[in-house]
Amino acid sequence: MNHLWKATAFLSRMMKSAAAACLVIMSALTCVDVVGRFFKHPLFGSVELVGFMGVLALAFSLPFTHETNGHIGVEILMRRFSSRTQKIVEAITGLLGFVLFALVAWRMGMHAHGLKQAGEVSINLQLPEYLVVWVVAGCCLVLAAVILKGVIDRFGPSENK
């Protein structure tokens, strides 16, 4: 199991870097397009590429955001609960999150397969859309593994309670 967690941590770090690269590419494409429009020569397909990069940046950043607790939490309500109730809620939400993102990964993989079979491509650049959906499915799978690891680390048998 330790190898799985190391692989998950490695993938999460690589995905964080990929998310940053997507943001840089989005910025560069937007700047080039704006300057090009000023000179009446916009960058063809830039809107599609920026859209794809936005989706990928979001998907790539999910595991790292979860690991660092960078997501929005509802602490006003949670603070009113006892410590035991907080732990129960954490365990339940962690397991539900794992199941949810595992299912999302599976269904997105199925959707990507359907897009590939149908030959779906983007409007202007004719890029295959299924590739982006496959990547997002993979990101959701890594997120599910990160969530599961967090639940096991927090509530597993190795923790001294």
C-alpha positions in Angstrom: 0.0 0.0 0.0 2.9 2.3 0.7 4.0 2.2 -3.0 0.5 3.3 -4.0 0.6 6.3 -1.6 4.1 7.3 -2.8 2.8 7.1 -6.4 -0.2 9.2 -5.5 1.9 11.8 -3.8 4.2 11.9 -6.9 1.3 12.3 -9.2 -0.2 15.0 -7.1 3.1 17.0 -7.2 3.4 16.6 -11.0 -0.3 17.6 -11.4 0.3 20.7 -9.4 3.2 21.6 -11.7 1.0 20.9 -14.7 -1.8 23.1 -13.3 0.7 25.9 -13.0 1.9 25.4 -16.6 -1.7 25.5 -17.8 -2.2 28.9 -16.0 1.0 30.2 -17.6 0.0 29.0 -21.1 -3.5 30.5 -20.6 -2.0 33.9 -19.7 0.4 33.8 -22.6 -2.3 32.8 -25.1 -4.6 35.6 -23.8 -1.8 38.2 -24.0 -0.8 37.1 -27.6 -4.5 37.1 -28.6 -5.2 40.6 -27.2 -2.1 42.1 -28.8 -3.0 40.3 -32.1 -6.5 41.7 -32.0 -5.1 45.2 -31.5 -3.2 44.7 -34.8 -6.2 43.0 -36.4 -4.6 39.5 -36.3 -6.1 37.5 -33.5 -4.7 34.1 -32.5 -6.9 31.5 -34.2 -8.4 29.0 -31.8 -7.2 30.9 -28.7 -10.6 30.8 -27.0 -10.7 27.0 -27.4 -7.2 26.5 -26.1 -7.8 28.8 -23.1 -11.0 26.9 -22.3 -9.1 23.6 -22.4 -6.3 25.0 -20.3 -8.8 26.3 -17.8 -10.4 22.9 -17.4 -7.0 21.2 -17.1 -5.7 23.7 -14.6 -8.7 23.1 -12.4 -8.6 19.3 -12.7 -4.8 19.1 -12.2 -5.0 21.3 -9.0 -7.7 19.2 -7.2 -5.5 16.6 -5.5 -3.0 19.2 -4.2 -5.8 21.5 -3.0 -7.3 18.6 -1.0 -4.0 17.6 0.5 -3.3 21.1 1.7 -6.9 21.7 2.9 -7.1 24.6 0.4 -10.8 24.1 -0.2 -13.6 26.1 1.4 -14.8 24.6 4.7 -17.9 25.4 6.8 -16.2 25.9 10.1 -18.9 28.0 11.7 -21.2 25.0 12.0 -18.4 22.4 12.7 -17.0 24.4 15.6 -20.3 23.9 17.5 -20.0 20.1 17.3 -18.1 18.1 19.9 -14.7 16.7 18.9 -16.1 13.2 18.5 -18.9 14.5 16.2 -16.4 16.4 14.2 -14.3 13.3 13.6 -17.4 11.3 12.6 -18.4 14.0 10.1 -14.9 14.1 8.8 -14.8 10.3 8.3 -18.2 10.3 6.6 -17.5 13.2 4.3 -14.1 11.7 3.4 -15.6 8.3 2.5 -18.4 10.0 0.6 -15.9 12.2 -1.3 -13.8 9.1 -2.2 -16.9 7.3 -3.5 -18.1 10.4 -5.4 -14.8 11.1 -7.2 -14.2 7.5 -8.0 -17.6 7.4 -9.6 -17.0 10.7 -11.4 -13.7 9.3 -12.7 -15.4 6.1 -13.9 -18.3 8.0 -15.6 -16.0 10.5 -17.2 -13.9 7.7 -18.6 -17.1 6.2 -20.1 -18.0 9.7 -21.5 -14.5 10.0 -23.0 -14.8 6.7 -24.6 -18.2 7.8 -26.1 -16.6 11.0 -27.4 -13.8 9.0 -29.0 -16.2 6.6 -30.7 -18.3 9.5 -32.0 -15.2 11.4 -33.3 -16.0 14.6 -31.4 -13.6 17.4 -32.0 -13.4 21.0 -31.0 -15.0 23.5 -33.4 -12.1 25.6 -34.7 -8.9 23.6 -34.1 -10.5 20.1 -34.6 -8.8 18.9 -31.4 -10.1 15.6 -30.0 -12.2 16.5 -27.0 -12.0 13.0 -25.5 -8.3 13.5 -24.5 -9.2 16.4 -22.2 -12.0 14.3 -20.6 -9.7 11.4 -20.1 -7.2 13.6 -18.3 -9.9 15.1 -16.1 -11.1 11.5 -15.3 -7.5 10.6 -14.3 -7.3 13.7 -12.1 -10.5 12.7 -10.4 -9.1 9.2 -9.8 -6.0 10.6 -8.2 -8.2 12.9 -6.1 -10.2 9.9 -4.9 -6.9 8.2 -3.9 -5.7 11.3 -2.1 -9.0 11.5 -0.2 -8.9 7.8 0.7 -5.3 8.2 1.9 -6.4 11.1 4.1 -9.2 9.1 5.7 -6.9 6.1 6.3 -4.1 8.3 7.7 -6.6 10.2 10.0 -8.7 7.3 11.2 -6.8 4.1 10.2 -5.5 1.5 12.6 -2.0 3.0 12.8 -3.2 6.1 14.6 -2.9 6.2 18.3 -6.3 7.2 19.6 
